[in-house]
């Protein structure tokens, strides 16, 4: 038997507790437990392993006839992995090539995509564009439903008119009750559904305000079950906290198939969407868009927007060849090293600050260049975040150029990982990076020795490939060009 009593829910991980505590024992977060009255918990234990309060909706009908979701706990048939037939479903194009790239080639039927970002950065804009494209009868999907819980229908219509979108086929709905939304989806049976946003959705199974941990978790679980059962591709818009992470329980990211984040500043004319989780494509794939009066447009040559053109070479600037997802990308990294008036500072924008501090120690020990007593500022131009370690060598060369006040050639491109013992380690897809540098007119490249072209030197005849296996050797060779 269960009894109704006051429980406390962790705002970080969603764990349930019978009494308040200063720290969540499940995730370790401090001061994250909030009171949630009228939640039924088992008599013997009140923890995150307690039964879901939305269990009574497990058998909710989501299809026609006798098609029902069955979560009664009955045993499923056990089969061998080799006896399962595998089919490759056709992906549904969104009509925006860069968005398709981030998704892994398009939308997969029954997939659930969670997209988050700062307010005003373009989440609703790109999803409204996507819905309008996929609702057109000539598209592969042919139907789409846009559900908004934050705006009125007139506001959505005004945005569509401002963006110049065709609104003759797109169906819209304003609703915040998840049971009503699922009923509408069952009736309309769209190929694509967009929920804007998950923080405004609530379920009648829980007696709490929308936006809470329990409401978000149970509403998202119900929508995910519907998508998996019916094959409807589902987009969920999520708010972000001041730290830049998705608001709500952490389990929300585990429920969905794909998690996308908007990167960059809202006042910039460029927008970047990165896939931080994708069950159907590459992780860390980056889509780059330009914000215009008619919405987000894909950028045809992404490398060009991250490169600065100077009349003459300047110190502290190096172009690195990064690899974001499945394609190489040319990015300029800038460094400024100056005398410190107090405690030396280490600041990195677009890079990991802790890795920067480690690299500076390696440069001191194995490169003969020290930065103790000096402030070090490193910035990746354009607001892009470089996640890979292939940027190590470019960062150190930019710092060395700033310290020596000697500019490196503007025709130089660099990539390579730096180890703690000063070795230059190889990075994946070295030849693709060199081809990208050649395509943009770079005539010199410093690369790890293991990434040097071997059997295809004719393809790289237009670029002088300089190899290095030690950091001190790479620094010396760079200033000899």
N, C-alpha and C positions, 0 to 999 in steps of 0.2 A: 504494500500500500504506500502511496505517496501522499504527502501533505503539502499544502501551500505555505510557504514561509519566505521570509526575506533572504535573498542571496546577494552575493557580491560578485561582479564580473570584471575581469581584467580587460581594460581598454586596449591593451596591446596584443594579447593572444587569444582573448575570449574565454579563458578558463573560468569555471564556476567555483565558488567557495561558500561555505556556510556562515563564515564570519569574516569581518574585515581584518586585513593584515597590512603592514606597511610595505611588504614586498611580495610580488607574485611568485609562488614557489615553482610555477611551471616555466616561466620565461625569465625570471629574475628582475623584472622591471619594478622600480620603486614608485609608490604612490599612484598606482594605476588601477586600484580596485574601486569600483563605484557601486552604489546600492541599486539593486534591480528588484523591486517588490513584485509579489504575485507570480513567482516562477516556481513551478512544481519541481521539487528535487526528491530523489530517493531518500527513504527514511534512514538508511544505514550509512550513506556517504554523500557528501556534496562536493564534487570536484569536477574537473574538466571532462571526466569520463562518464558523467551522468547522461541520462537519456535526453535526446533532443526534444525541446518543447513543441516542435512542429511535427511530431511523429504521427499525429492524427490526420495529417494531410498526405501521408505516404501513398494512399490509394486514390488520390485525386485523379479523375479522368482527364486525359490530355489529348485524346484522339476521338475519332468517331466510333460508334458501336461499342464493342466490348474492350477496346484498346485502353488499358489502364496501366499505370505504374504499379509495380508490385515490389514492395519493400518489407514483406512479412517475415523475412529471415529464413525462408525455405531454402533448402540446399540446392545449389546449381549443379548442372552436369559437369563432371570433370573429364577433360579430354587432353590428349597429348598436343603439344605445341605444333608438331609437324602436320597434324590432321586438319589444321585451320586453314581455310582458303583465304588468301590475301587479295584484295581488290584495291586498285589505286583510283580513288575518286577524282573526278574532274574538279579542278579548283574554279571557284567563281571569281572572275576579275571584278575589281572594284571600280574600274574606269580611271584610276590614278596609278600610274606605273610605279612610282616610288612607294606608295602605300602597299601595293602588291608585293614589292621586294621585301619590305619589313615583315609582312605576314608570311613570307616563305613562298611566294608565287601566286597568292590569291587566297580566298576564303575556302575553308573546308567545311562541308556540310556537317552540322551538329557541333561545330567548334564554338567555344566561348572565349571572347577576346575582351580583356580588361584594359582600358586606356586611361591614363592619368596625366595630370600636368597642372601647372599653375593656372589660376583664374585668368581668363582672357587670352590664353596662349593659342587657342584654335581647336580645342577638342570638339565642340559642337559644330564648328564650321566644317571640319574635314569629314565628320560623320554625316552631316546633312548633305554634303556633296556626294559622299559615297552612297547614301540612301537614294538620292535622286538618280544617280547613274544606274544603280542596280534595280530600281523600280521600272525602268524603261522596258517596254515589251521586247525590244530587240536584244537586250542583255541575256546572258545565260540564266540568270536567276529569275528575272521577270516580275518580281514582286518584292516589296519591302514595306515595313511598318516602323515608323519613328514614334516612340513613346517618350514624351517629355513630362517630367515631374517638377521642373523648375520654371518653365515658361508657359505662357498661354499660347493657344494655337495662332492667334494673330501675330505674336512675336516671332514664331517660327516662320509664318508666311512672309513677314517683312524681311527676315534674314534671307529666305530663299529668293525673294524678289531682288534684294540688293546684290546677291551673288549671281543673279542671272540664271538661276536653275530652272529646269523644266519641272513644274509642280502638278502636271496633269495626271500623273500616274502614282505619285508617292502618297501613301496613306499615313495619316498622322493621328495621334491620340494623346490627350493629356490625362494622366492617371497616376496615382501613387500606391494603390492597393495591389499587391502582387497577385492575389487570387483573381481580381478583375482583369489584370493584364494577361494572365495565363488563359482565362476564358476567351478574351478577345483574340489572342494568338491562335487558340484552337479553332475559333470561328473563321478567321481570315486565312490561316495557314500560309504565312509569308515565308519566302526562302531566307530572308534576312530580317532581323529585328534589332532595333537599337533602343536601349534603355538609358535615358539621360535625366538623372544620374542614379546610381545605386544607393546613394546616401539619402535620397528622398523616398525610397520605396519602403513599405512596411507590410507586415502580415498580421492578420487578425489573430493568429495563434499566440502572439506575444503582446502583453499589455505594457508597452513602453513606447516612447516617442521614436519617430524615424531618425535614423542616423546613429543609433546605439549599436553596440557590438552585436547583441543578439539579433536585432532587426536586420542588420546588414548580412550577417552570416546566414540566417534562415531564409531571407528573401533571395539571396544569391544562390543558395542551395536549391531552392525550389525552381528558379529560372534555369539553373544548370541541368537539373533533372529533366525539365521540359525540353531543352535543346537536344540533349542526348537521346531522348525517346523519339522525338519527331524529326530530327535531322535539320532543324532550323539553325542557321548560323546566327550567333547572338553577340552583339557588342554591348559592353557595360562601361559607362563613364564613371570614373572614380575621382573624388576630391583628393587633394594632397595636404599633408600637414606642413607646418612651418619648416620642418627639417627636409621637406621634399619627398617624403615617402607617402604611399597611399594611406589615406585615413581608413580607420576601421580595423577589424581583426586581421592578424597576419595570415590566418587560414584562408582569407579571401583570395590571396594570390595562389594558394595551393589548389583551390577549387577549379580555377579556370585553366584553359589550355595555353593561352598566350597573354603575356603582360607587356604592354607598350607604355613608354614614358616619353613625354615631350621634354626636350632639352633646349637650352638656350634662354635668352632673355626675351620677355614679352615685348620690349621696346625695340627689338631688332627686327629687320625685315626678313630674316631667315628663321625657319623653324626646323627642328630636327626631331625625329621620332626614332627611338631605339627600342629594340626588342630585348628585354631582360629575361624573358622566358618564352619559349616557343616549342611546343611539341611537334610542330609540323614544318619547322624551318630552322635556320641558323640563329643562334643566340648572338646578341650584340650587333645584329644587322642594323644599319643606320639608313634612314630615309631622310632626304633633305628637300625642303620645300621653301618657296618664296611666298611671303604674304602679300597679296595684291588686293585691289578693290573688288575683285571677283572671286576671292577665296584663295585657298592654298594651291599653288602650282608647283609641279615637280621641277627641280633644277636639272638641266641637261648635262652640265659639266660641274659636278660638285667640287672637284679639286680647285677650280679657279677661284671660288669664293673665299678660300682659306689662305690664298697666297697674296702677299703684298708686293707691288711693283715699285721699286725704288730707282731713282736716277743713278745711284751708285751704291755699292755694298755698304752695309752698316754693321757695326759690331754688336754681338749678342743676338743675332738672328740666324737661324738655321732652318732649312726645310727638311722635314722628315717624311718618310713614306710609311704611313700607318696602314693597317688593314682592319677595317670595320665590317664584321660579318663576312660577306663573300666577295668583297671588292677592295682593292687598294685605294688609298686616299692620300693626296698630298696635303700636308698641314704645316704651317709655319709656327715654330716655337721661338719665343723671345725670352731672353734672360737679361736681368739687370743685377749686377753685383756692385755694391757700394759700401763704403766704410760705415760701420754702425756707431751710433752715438751712445748706445747702451747695450742691452742684451741683444745679441744678433737674432734676426728674424729669418724664418724660412717660410715663404708663402708661395703656393702653387695654385694656379687657376686652370682647371682642365686636366690636372694630373693629381696623383696621390701625394700629399705633402710628406707622409712618412717615407715613401720611397725616394722622394727628392733628398731628404736628409741622409738616407742611406747612400745614395749615389754620390753625394758630396763627400762623404767619408771615404768612399772608394777612390774618388778623384784625388783626394789628399794623399792617400796611402800609396796608390799605384800609378798616379799620374803626375805627382809632384806639384800639384796646384792646391793650395789650401785656401779655405774661406772662413777660417776662424776669425772672429772679430769683424765680420762683414755681413751685411744683410743680403739675402738672395731672394729675388723675385722672379718667378717663371710663369709665363702666360702662354696658353695655346690660342692662337688668333682665331676669331670667329665664334668663340663660345662652345666649341665642340669639346667633349670629354674623351680623352684618349685612355682606353682601358687596358691596352696591351703593354707588355714589357719591351716591345721592339722600339719604343721611343727613348730608351735609356741613353744610347750613344748620342743622339741628337741633342738631348737635354744637356749633357755634359759638355759637348762641343759649343753649345750656345753660351754656357756659363764660362767656359775657358776663353771664348772670344770676348766676352764682356770684361773679364778680369784683365786680359792682355790688351784690351782696347784695339784689337786687330780684327777687322771684318773678314769673314770667310766669303769665298766667291758666291755670287748669287746664282751661279749655274750648278751649285753643289746640292745633292740630295743624300740623305743619310738614313740608315736604319740599322738596328742591332741591339741585342740585350747585353747588359754589362753584369758580370758576376762579381761576387764579393772578393775574389782573388784577382780581379782586374782583367779577366779574360773576356773576350767579345764572343758571345754565344750566338748561334744561328737562330733565325726566326722562320716561321712557316711561309711558304709561297714567295721566296725571294725573287724568282725570275719574274713573277707577275708584278712585283713592286718596281723592279727595274724597267719593265716595259711601260709602266705608268709614268715613271720619271722621264723616260725618253719621249713619250707622247707629248709632254708639256715642255720639251725643249731643254731639259737638263743634260749637260755634257759631262759631268763628273758625279761619281757616287762612291761613298765609303760604306762598305758592307762587311759583314763577318766573313772570314776566310771560307767557312763551310758553305756560304751562300753564293760563292763565285760561280758564274756560268762555266760549264765544262764542255759539253758537246754541242752547244748552240752559240758559239761566240760570234758567228756571222750575224745573228739577230741583234747583237748588242755592239755592232761596229761603230755606232754613232755616239757611244757613251764610254768614257774612261772609267772602268770599274777598278777601284782601289780596295784591296782586301787588307784586313787587319785581324790579328788574333789576340792582341793585347791593347789595353786602353792607352798606355803611353805612346805606343806605335801609332794608333789612330789619331791622337792629338798632334803628333809631329807631322804625319802625312797630310793632315787637313790644312796646316798652315804653310805647307810647301807647295800647294796648288797655285 
